[in-house]
Amino acid sequence: MSFIDELKRRNVIRVGVAYAIAAWFLLQISDLVLENIAAPDWVIQAIMLVLGIGFPLAVIFAWAFEMTPEGIKREADVDRSSSITSQTGRKLDRMIIAVLVITVGYLLVDKLYLGSGSITGSDQAGEAPVSQVIEPDPIPEGPSVAVLPFVNMSGDKENEYFSDGLTETLLHMLAQLPDLRVAARTSSFAFKGQNKDIREIAEALNVAHILEGSVQKANNRVRITAQLINAEDGSHVWSQSYTRPLDDIFAIQDEIAGDVAEALGASLLAGTTTVAGVATSNLSAYDSYLKGLEQQAIFSYGSLVIAENHFKQALASDPGFTDAKLSLVRNYMYKFGTGLITEEVLHTAVEPLIKQAREQDPNNRLARALELTIELQVFDVSRNRQEITAIVNELRNTLHLIPTETYIRERVARVLSNYFQQDQQALEVLQAGLMIDPLDPELHMSLGNTYSEMELFDEARLSLNRALVLAPDNPNVYGRLSYMEKDANNLPAALDWMRQASEVDPQDHELAADIAQDLFDLKLPEEGERWYARVQALAPGSAVARSMEFERAMARNDRGHALELARTMISDQIDTRRGSFGIALFGFTNLMLEDGRAREGFDYLVSVRPDVANYDQLPKDLHGFLMQLAGVALIAGFETPENRDATWAKLTANFDAMGFPWLDDPGDRNHTLNFVMTGQPEKAIEHFLEHRLTLPLAGNLNLHEKRHSSIYGEIYEDPRVIARQAQLGKEFVQLREDVREMLQGEEWQ
């Protein structure tokens, strides 16, 4: 008998085939499960290693041993006349067929459901396929349309802004028809450059018709082709070509919008004399406006500056161009949100623009909504709960009239969640936006952020991964994933997401600052030095850079230098961006309390801001508000208990009068201080144990330290607190070593 025949007789080949198929299927299932639980890469690698080692062992076992009615025996001890290898072989055949059937079924599910419709075509870890991003409802009755980005046929990539701008203008015009439902811009533009089937796009966007076309711009002439397609059967409902002088672009837009509306149904135009395009007839202003929109959509540090210049150029060409004014307002809001400008600059820049827009058109909904959103975006202690409620309600009643203004919708949801503690209502606002704009990554990011704050981390990861698929080049997605992993107590993963964010947008000094701060808080000053240097190089003298200098000094245990830096930052009233002022202020407070210099510390705060000593009322600005809080802590270090308690009573009374919702949140750390100040030490200890020492260490790297001992001394003496902080100290040391090891990886070099 040949060697091959002997392999067959002993079922060695069957065992090898069965093992290979089963191992492959096990790897696929393991990969899917481990990815969804965010397991580290080494786990799947270890499984692969074990399965790889197991293959030769299985083959050797099949050669050396045989199944018999009495059990497993060495092959050499089995009488061949009583061998049952043929029966065992048939059982192995059936097992191989069964595993193959399961494997084929898995591949079909993966192909048809898990892997279909990927926008980016990427299989990177953590990215969710489009079938999870969109759960389309059946196409509703009634006219509906999506305007896909018109293709730039000009042979010049720089003309892309013009074809995209035409698309956006047409979308805006058609959206004004009250009986026509139009898919939002972000979702339509998600299919730009994608060779997708019309039916697939229509299902994803939940529309019955698709408008697509091309633009060819050369010298002073433009050729536009447009076609309206019935998504159900792919038939052309209408098509037309327009070749005109470039100056006629506004008339062409009017014609296309009118022709499309008529093709969709004459009833759409009933009672509508016209739909308004952009509010200018100046071609130069329009051209600059479109370039501004292109850069604003990128939403990076550099692009927002470029967009601002384009919008200003548009207004220089046409001072009455309302759309350019409001886009410039939005741009300033984006810049304030990303830390490029201060609150003072924001107000100075936007107030005259909004005033002009409202004087030109008192009923301009967007102008009013932007005005209200700015009121929510900036801190004003004089605004009470009722006033904030009125602003939020007015905006919520306006959102359906400005459906594509994602930034405004996000702000409303954030106030509902963070201020009013109404997470469910925040979710409803965001989910309503996704019904209109299902492929908007910003909405998915906000949804993920809200889920994370609710500690629903599986839902948060799903939403944020959807955003990552839709916007793989947006650093904010990576940043949100980083914050979510901190909330989930996974600091190595959080740091790695922030590293990726910094690689996507290397000019953003705040991303580097986030990494530096975590490394400094871990007492890894040498490792944080590289990121600190990047912050200082990109934004020297900025509030964030100065706060990182303080954190660096603390990490190096240079308390004297840290105290000097904190004093200067408090005196300069540096910006509150990314908690910069708070880092300096409360760092200063803690150092003064630890050194037994509470009175000196309080006197210094009053010398900088005399108004903070008046606890009969709250200062109107955030700096003063925070300084009064710090002042109370310092007062507790030198005043009598009676004076301390009286001061705290005044402060909390002002909180309550303002409608500040700290009492509505059982987890608010101010409750611990409140129990201390009101002479309830047992409740203070219980609250500290339940709501402070249970926070995720990844986002609270000083949990094991004793802060403000002169205030919380009795808490720190409790045996339960001592034991818990000792355990947190061990976890901190282990976490520091885990991060230090991670930093040795090639991607960190």
MARDODREN-599407 format. One record per residue (C-alpha): x, y, z; residue in three letters. Coordinates in steps of 0.2 Angstrom, whole numbers. Layout:
BEGIN
       x       y       z    aa
       X       Y       Z   ALA
...
! end
This chain:
BEGIN
       x       y       z    aa
       0       0       0   MET
       7      17      -5   SER
      10      31       8   PHE
      -4      41       1   ILE
     -16      26       2   ASP
     -11      23      20   GLU
     -14      42      24   LEU
     -32      39      17   LYS
     -34      23      27   ARG
     -30      31      43   ARG
     -41      46      39   ASN
     -26      58      41   VAL
     -31      68      26   ILE
     -49      69      32   ARG
     -44      75      49   VAL
     -32      88      41   GLY
     -46      95      30   VAL
     -59      95      44   ALA
     -47     103      56   TYR
     -42     117      43   ALA
     -60     121      39   ILE
     -66     121      57   ALA
     -50     132      62   ALA
     -54     144      48   TRP
     -72     146      53   PHE
     -67     148      72   LEU
     -55     162      67   LEU
     -69     171      57   GLN
     -81     170      72   ILE
     -67     175      85   SER
     -63     190      74   ASP
     -81     196      73   LEU
     -83     193      92   VAL
     -67     201      98   LEU
     -69     216      86   GLU
     -86     220      94   ASN
     -79     219     112   ILE
     -64     229     107   ALA
     -52     216     112   ALA
     -33     219     109   PRO
     -25     213      93   ASP
     -14     200     103   TRP
     -30     190     107   VAL
     -34     185      89   ILE
     -15     183      86   GLN
     -14     170     101   ALA
     -29     161      94   ILE
     -21     159      77   MET
      -5     153      85   LEU
     -14     140      95   VAL
     -23     134      80   LEU
      -8     134      69   GLY
       2     123      82   ILE
     -13     112      84   GLY
     -14     107      65   PHE
       2      96      65   PRO
      -3      89      82   LEU
     -20      84      75   ALA
     -12      76      60   VAL
       1      66      70   ILE
     -13      61      82   PHE
     -23      54      67   ALA
      -8      45      61   TRP
      -3      37      77   ALA
     -20      33      85   PHE
     -36      26      79   GLU
     -54      26      86   MET
     -61       9      91   THR
     -77       3      99   PRO
     -66       1     115   GLU
     -60      19     113   GLY
     -44      27     107   ILE
     -29      15     104   LYS
     -12      16      96   ARG
     -14      12      78   GLU
       0      -2      80   ALA
     -10     -11      93   ASP
     -26     -12      82   VAL
     -30     -28      72   ASP
     -33     -22      55   ARG
     -47     -35      52   SER
     -57     -27      66   SER
     -52      -9      61   SER
     -67       3      59   ILE
     -57      17      50   THR
     -69      16      36   SER
     -84      20      47   GLN
     -74      34      56   THR
     -70      41      39   GLY
     -89      42      34   ARG
     -92      51      50   LYS
     -78      63      46   LEU
     -85      66      29   ASP
    -102      71      36   ARG
     -94      82      49   MET
     -84      91      35   ILE
    -100      93      24   ILE
    -109     101      39   ALA
     -95     113      43   VAL
     -94     118      25   LEU
    -113     121      25   VAL
    -111     132      40   ILE
     -96     141      32   THR
    -105     144      16   VAL
    -120     151      26   GLY
    -108     163      35   TYR
    -100     169      19   LEU
    -117     173      12   LEU
    -123     182      27   VAL
    -106     192      27   ASP
    -108     196       9   LYS
    -126     200       8   LEU
    -129     208      25   TYR
    -113     212      34   LEU
    -102     218      20   GLY
    -114     226       7   SER
    -114     245       3   GLY
     -98     250      11   SER
     -95     269       7   ILE
     -77     269       9   THR
     -73     251       3   GLY
     -62     249      19   SER
     -61     234      30   ASP
     -52     243      44   GLN
     -55     237      61   ALA
     -68     247      70   GLY
     -77     253      54   GLU
     -96     248      53   ALA
    -103     244      36   PRO
    -117     255      28   VAL
    -130     241      31   SER
    -128     245      50   GLN
    -127     264      47   VAL
    -144     264      38   ILE
    -159     254      41   GLU
    -170     261      27   PRO
    -188     261      28   ASP
    -198     257      13   PRO
    -199     271       0   ILE
    -214     282       6   PRO
    -227     288      -6   GLU
    -227     305     -12   GLY
    -213     315     -21   PRO
    -196     313     -14   SER
    -179     316     -21   VAL
    -160     316     -18   ALA
    -149     327     -27   VAL
    -132     318     -30   LEU
    -116     328     -32   PRO
    -115     334     -50   PHE
    -100     327     -58   VAL
     -86     340     -63   ASN
     -82     337     -81   MET
     -71     352     -83   SER
     -55     343     -83   GLY
     -49     354     -68   ASP
     -50     347     -51   LYS
     -50     365     -44   GLU
     -68     367     -52   ASN
     -75     354     -40   GLU
     -81     368     -29   TYR
     -92     374     -43   PHE
    -101     358     -47   SER
    -103     354     -28   ASP
    -110     372     -26   GLY
    -122     370     -40   LEU
    -128     354     -32   THR
    -130     362     -15   GLU
    -140     377     -22   THR
    -152     365     -32   LEU
    -154     355     -16   LEU
    -158     371      -6   HIS
    -170     377     -19   MET
    -180     361     -21   LEU
    -181     359      -2   ALA
    -192     375      -2   GLN
    -206     366     -10   LEU
    -217     361       4   PRO
    -224     345      -3   ASP
    -207     338      -9   LEU
    -196     329       3   ARG
    -177     331      -1   VAL
    -163     321       6   ALA
    -151     332      16   ALA
    -134     337       9   ARG
    -123     327      20   THR
    -131     311      15   SER
    -132     315      -3   SER
    -114     319      -4   PHE
    -109     303       5   ALA
    -111     295     -12   PHE
    -100     307     -21   LYS
     -88     297     -32   GLY
     -96     281     -28   GLN
    -102     270     -42   ASN
    -117     264     -33   LYS
    -133     257     -40   ASP
    -147     270     -41   ILE
    -159     258     -31   ARG
    -146     256     -17   GLU
    -144     275     -15   ILE
    -163     278     -15   ALA
    -165     265      -2   GLU
    -151     272       9   ALA
    -158     290       7   LEU
    -176     284       8   ASN
    -182     293      -8   VAL
    -191     288     -24   ALA
    -181     299     -36   HIS
    -163     303     -39   ILE
    -157     319     -48   LEU
    -140     318     -55   GLU
    -130     327     -68   GLY
    -113     335     -74   SER
    -105     352     -75   VAL
     -93     357     -88   GLN
     -86     375     -85   LYS
     -73     382     -97   ALA
     -69     401     -99   ASN
     -85     410     -99   ASN
     -97     396    -103   ARG
    -105     382     -94   VAL
    -113     366     -99   ARG
    -125     357     -87   ILE
    -134     341     -90   THR
    -146     335     -78   ALA
    -157     319     -77   GLN
    -171     314     -65   LEU
    -172     295     -62   ILE
    -186     284     -55   ASN
    -177     274     -42   ALA
    -189     259     -43   GLU
    -186     255     -61   ASP
    -171     265     -66   GLY
    -181     275     -80   SER
    -178     293     -84   HIS
    -192     304     -79   VAL
    -184     319     -86   TRP
    -167     325     -94   SER
    -161     341    -101   GLN
    -144     350    -106   SER
    -141     368    -103   TYR
    -126     377    -112   THR
    -125     395    -108   ARG
    -114     410    -104   PRO
    -107     408     -86   LEU
    -117     424     -81   ASP
    -133     414     -84   ASP
    -129     402     -70   ILE
    -143     409     -59   PHE
    -156     408     -72   ALA
    -150     390     -76   ILE
    -152     385     -58   GLN
    -170     392     -58   ASP
    -174     382     -74   GLU
    -168     366     -67   ILE
    -177     368     -51   ALA
    -193     372     -60   GLY
    -191     358     -73   ASP
    -188     345     -59   VAL
    -203     351     -49   ALA
    -214     350     -64   GLU
    -207     333     -69   ALA
    -211     326     -51   LEU
    -228     333     -51   GLY
    -236     349     -56   ALA
    -245     350     -39   SER
    -228     355     -31   LEU
    -228     371     -40   LEU
    -246     375     -35   ALA
    -246     392     -25   GLY
    -227     394     -27   THR
    -222     407     -39   THR
    -203     404     -37   THR
    -190     395     -27   VAL
    -176     406     -20   ALA
    -158     402     -25   GLY
    -143     410     -17   VAL
    -147     429     -13   ALA
    -135     436     -25   THR
    -134     440     -44   SER
    -115     444     -43   ASN
    -105     430     -51   LEU
     -89     434     -42   SER
     -98     434     -25   ALA
    -106     418     -29   TYR
     -90     410     -34   ASP
     -81     415     -18   SER
     -96     409      -8   TYR
     -95     392     -16   LEU
     -77     391     -12   LYS
     -80     395       6   GLY
     -93     382       8   LEU
     -81     369       1   GLU
     -68     374      14   GLN
     -81     375      28   GLN
     -87     357      25   ALA
     -69     351      28   ILE
     -70     358      46   PHE
     -52     358      50   SER
     -41     372      58   TYR
     -34     377      42   GLY
     -50     375      31   SER
     -60     387      43   LEU
     -48     401      41   VAL
     -48     399      22   ILE
     -67     398      22   ALA
     -68     414      32   GLU
     -58     423      19   ASN
     -69     417       4   HIS
     -85     422      13   PHE
     -77     439      16   LYS
     -72     441      -2   GLN
     -90     436      -7   ALA
     -97     450       4   LEU
     -84     462      -3   ALA
     -91     459     -20   SER
    -109     459     -14   ASP
    -112     467       4   PRO
    -130     462       4   GLY
    -127     444       1   PHE
    -136     436      16   THR
    -131     418      13   ASP
    -113     423      14   ALA
    -116     433      30   LYS
    -124     418      39   LEU
    -111     406      32   SER
     -98     418      39   LEU
    -108     418      56   VAL
    -108     399      56   ARG
     -89     399      52   ASN
     -86     410      67   TYR
     -96     398      78   MET
     -86     383      71   TYR
     -70     392      75   LYS
     -75     396      93   PHE
     -80     378      95   GLY
     -63     372      90   THR
     -54     385     100   GLY
     -48     396      86   LEU
     -56     412      93   ILE
     -61     418     110   THR
     -79     421     116   GLU
     -76     440     115   GLU
     -70     438      97   VAL
     -85     428      93   LEU
     -97     441      99   HIS
     -88     455      91   THR
     -88     446      74   ALA
    -106     439      73   VAL
    -117     452      81   GLU
    -116     465      67   PRO
    -118     451      54   LEU
    -134     444      62   ILE
    -141     461      65   LYS
    -139     465      46   GLN
    -146     449      41   ALA
    -162     451      52   ARG
    -164     469      46   GLU
    -164     463      28   GLN
    -176     449      32   ASP
    -184     449      49   PRO
    -192     432      46   ASN
    -175     424      42   ASN
    -176     408      52   ARG
    -158     403      51   LEU
    -152     420      57   ALA
    -163     419      72   ARG
    -158     401      75   ALA
    -139     405      74   LEU
    -142     420      86   GLU
    -150     408      99   LEU
    -137     395      97   THR
    -123     407     101   ILE
    -133     411     117   GLU
    -132     393     121   LEU
    -114     391     116   GLN
    -107     404     128   VAL
    -108     405     147   PHE
    -119     418     155   ASP
    -122     415     173   VAL
    -136     429     173   SER
    -147     418     162   ARG
    -158     407     173   ASN
    -166     390     169   ARG
    -182     398     163   GLN
    -173     408     150   GLU
    -162     393     144   ILE
    -178     383     143   THR
    -186     396     132   ALA
    -171     396     120   ILE
    -171     377     119   VAL
    -189     376     115   ASN
    -188     390     102   GLU
    -174     381      93   LEU
    -183     364      94   ARG
    -198     371      86   ASN
    -187     378      72   THR
    -176     363      69   LEU
    -188     355      56   HIS
    -188     372      46   LEU
    -169     371      45   ILE
    -166     353      44   PRO
    -148     353      37   THR
    -141     364      52   GLU
    -133     349      61   THR
    -122     360      72   TYR
    -138     369      79   ILE
    -146     352      82   ARG
    -131     346      91   GLU
    -130     361     103   ARG
    -149     358     107   VAL
    -145     340     111   ALA
    -130     344     122   ARG
    -139     357     132   VAL
    -154     344     135   LEU
    -141     331     140   SER
    -128     341     150   ASN
    -138     355     158   TYR
    -156     348     160   PHE
    -150     330     162   GLN
    -163     324     149   GLN
    -153     311     140   ASP
    -169     303     132   GLN
    -174     320     124   GLN
    -157     323     118   ALA
    -157     306     109   LEU
    -174     310     101   GLU
    -167     327      94   VAL
    -152     318      87   LEU
    -162     303      80   GLN
    -175     315      72   ALA
    -160     323      63   GLY
    -154     306      57   LEU
    -171     303      49   MET
    -168     318      38   ILE
    -149     316      36   ASP
    -145     297      39   PRO
    -127     298      33   LEU
    -122     313      43   ASP
    -106     308      53   PRO
    -108     323      65   GLU
    -125     317      71   LEU
    -119     300      73   HIS
    -104     307      83   MET
    -116     317      94   SER
    -127     301      96   LEU
    -112     291     102   GLY
    -106     305     114   ASN
    -124     305     122   THR
    -124     286     123   TYR
    -106     287     131   SER
    -112     299     144   GLU
    -127     287     148   MET
    -114     273     150   GLU
    -121     264     136   LEU
    -104     260     128   PHE
    -110     246     115   ASP
    -122     259     108   GLU
    -109     272     109   ALA
     -96     262      99   ARG
    -108     257      86   LEU
    -113     276      83   SER
     -95     282      83   LEU
     -90     268      71   ASN
    -104     273      59   ARG
     -97     290      60   ALA
     -79     284      56   LEU
     -85     275      41   VAL
     -94     290      35   LEU
     -80     302      39   ALA
     -63     293      40   PRO
     -53     309      38   ASP
     -62     319      52   ASN
     -51     320      67   PRO
     -66     324      78   ASN
     -72     306      76   VAL
     -56     299      83   TYR
     -57     311      97   GLY
     -74     306     102   ARG
     -69     288     101   LEU
     -55     293     113   SER
     -67     301     125   TYR
     -79     286     125   MET
     -65     274     129   GLU
     -60     285     144   LYS
     -78     284     150   ASP
     -77     265     147   ALA
     -60     265     158   ASN
     -49     260     143   ASN
     -35     273     143   LEU
     -23     264     131   PRO
     -37     263     118   ALA
     -41     281     122   ALA
     -23     287     119   LEU
     -22     277     103   ASP
     -38     285      96   TRP
     -31     302     101   MET
     -14     298      92   ARG
     -24     294      76   GLN
     -34     310      78   ALA
     -17     319      79   SER
     -11     310      63   GLU
     -27     315      54   VAL
     -25     333      59   ASP
      -7     337      64   PRO
     -10     355      65   GLN
     -22     354      79   ASP
     -12     357      95   HIS
     -27     352     106   GLU
     -26     334     101   LEU
      -7     334     106   ALA
     -12     342     122   ALA
     -24     329     126   ASP
     -11     316     125   ILE
       2     326     134   ALA
     -10     329     149   GLN
     -14     311     151   ASP
       5     306     151   LEU
       9     320     163   PHE
      -6     314     174   ASP
       1     297     173   LEU
      18     304     180   LYS
      27     300     163   LEU
      35     317     160   PRO
      48     311     148   GLU
      35     302     137   GLU
      24     317     137   GLY
      38     329     132   GLU
      36     325     114   ARG
      18     330     114   TRP
      21     345     125   TYR
      34     351     112   ALA
      21     349      98   ARG
       8     360     108   VAL
      21     373     111   GLN
      27     373      93   ALA
       9     374      85   LEU
       1     387      98   ALA
      14     395     108   PRO
       7     406     122   GLY
     -11     399     119   SER
     -21     395     135   ALA
     -20     376     131   VAL
      -1     378     129   ALA
       1     387     146   ARG
     -10     374     155   SER
       1     360     148   MET
      16     369     155   GLU
       8     369     172   PHE
       4     350     170   GLU
      22     347     165   ARG
      29     356     180   ALA
      17     345     191   MET
      22     329     183   ALA
      40     334     186   ARG
      36     338     204   ASN
      42     356     202   ASP
      29     363     213   ARG
      37     380     215   GLY
      37     383     196   HIS
      19     376     195   ALA
      13     388     208   LEU
      21     402     199   GLU
      13     397     182   LEU
      -4     395     190   ALA
      -3     413     198   ARG
       1     420     181   THR
     -13     411     172   MET
     -25     417     185   ILE
     -19     434     184   SER
     -20     434     165   ASP
     -38     427     166   GLN
     -33     415     152   ILE
     -46     407     141   ASP
     -57     393     148   THR
     -54     382     132   ARG
     -52     364     136   ARG
     -53     368     154   GLY
     -36     378     153   SER
     -41     391     166   PHE
     -49     378     178   GLY
     -33     368     177   ILE
     -23     383     183   ALA
     -36     389     196   LEU
     -39     372     205   PHE
     -21     367     203   GLY
     -17     383     212   PHE
     -30     380     225   THR
     -24     362     229   ASN
      -6     368     231   LEU
     -10     382     242   MET
     -21     371     253   LEU
      -8     357     254   GLU
       5     370     259   ASP
      -6     377     273   GLY
      -7     394     264   ARG
     -26     395     261   ALA
     -28     413     267   ARG
     -14     419     256   GLU
     -22     409     241   GLY
     -39     417     244   PHE
     -32     434     246   ASP
     -23     432     229   TYR
     -39     427     220   LEU
     -48     443     227   VAL
     -33     454     222   SER
     -36     448     204   VAL
     -55     449     204   ARG
     -62     458     219   PRO
     -79     454     214   ASP
     -77     435     218   VAL
     -77     439     237   ALA
     -95     445     236   ASN
    -104     429     239   TYR
    -121     438     239   ASP
    -121     436     220   GLN
    -113     426     206   LEU
    -101     434     194   PRO
    -108     435     176   LYS
     -93     427     168   ASP
     -86     409     169   LEU
     -69     415     176   HIS
     -78     423     191   GLY
     -90     409     193   PHE
     -75     396     194   LEU
     -65     408     206   MET
     -79     409     218   GLN
     -80     390     219   LEU
     -61     389     222   ALA
     -63     403     235   GLY
     -75     392     245   VAL
     -62     378     245   ALA
     -49     390     251   LEU
     -60     398     264   ILE
     -63     381     272   ALA
     -44     381     275   GLY
     -44     396     287   PHE
     -61     402     291   GLU
     -71     395     306   THR
     -84     382     302   PRO
     -98     394     304   GLU
     -91     407     292   ASN
     -87     393     280   ARG
    -104     386     280   ASP
    -112     403     278   ALA
    -102     406     263   THR
    -107     390     255   TRP
    -125     393     259   ALA
    -124     409     249   LYS
    -115     401     235   LEU
    -128     387     233   THR
    -142     399     235   ALA
    -136     408     220   ASN
    -134     391     211   PHE
    -152     387     214   ASP
    -158     404     209   ALA
    -149     403     193   MET
    -157     386     190   GLY
    -140     377     190   PHE
    -145     359     189   PRO
    -132     351     201   TRP
    -146     345     213   LEU
    -154     335     199   ASP
    -138     325     197   ASP
    -135     313     211   PRO
    -117     310     204   GLY
    -112     328     204   ASP
     -96     329     214   ARG
    -102     346     223   ASN
    -114     335     233   HIS
     -99     328     243   THR
     -93     346     246   LEU
    -111     351     251   ASN
    -112     337     264   PHE
     -95     342     271   VAL
    -100     361     272   MET
    -117     357     280   THR
    -110     346     293   GLY
    -115     329     287   GLN
     -99     319     286   PRO
    -107     302     285   GLU
    -117     307     269   LYS
    -101     315     262   ALA
     -91     299     264   ILE
    -105     288     257   GLU
    -107     300     242   HIS
     -88     300     240   PHE
     -87     281     240   LEU
    -102     279     228   GLU
    -100     293     216   HIS
     -82     298     216   ARG
     -71     283     219   LEU
     -82     273     207   THR
     -77     284     192   LEU
     -67     277     178   PRO
     -49     279     182   LEU
     -44     281     164   ALA
     -53     298     164   GLY
     -49     303     183   ASN
     -31     299     185   LEU
     -30     307     202   ASN
     -43     297     211   LEU
     -30     288     221   HIS
     -23     305     228   GLU
     -29     315     242   LYS
     -35     332     236   ARG
     -40     346     247   HIS
     -36     337     263   SER
     -40     352     274   SER
     -58     350     268   ILE
     -60     331     265   TYR
     -49     326     280   GLY
     -62     316     288   GLU
     -67     307     272   ILE
     -49     302     269   TYR
     -48     294     286   GLU
     -62     282     283   ASP
     -56     264     282   PRO
     -67     261     267   ARG
     -60     276     258   VAL
     -42     271     263   ILE
     -44     254     256   ALA
     -52     260     240   ARG
     -39     273     237   GLN
     -25     260     240   ALA
     -33     248     227   GLN
     -34     263     215   LEU
     -16     267     218   GLY
     -11     249     213   LYS
     -22     251     197   GLU
     -14     267     193   PHE
       3     259     194   VAL
      -2     245     183   GLN
     -11     257     171   LEU
       5     268     170   ARG
      15     252     165   GLU
       3     247     152   ASP
       3     264     144   VAL
      22     264     145   ARG
      23     248     136   GLU
      11     253     123   MET
      22     269     119   LEU
      36     257     114   GLN
      25     252      99   GLY
      31     257      81   GLU
      16     268      78   GLU
      20     279      93   TRP
      38     282      87   GLN
! end
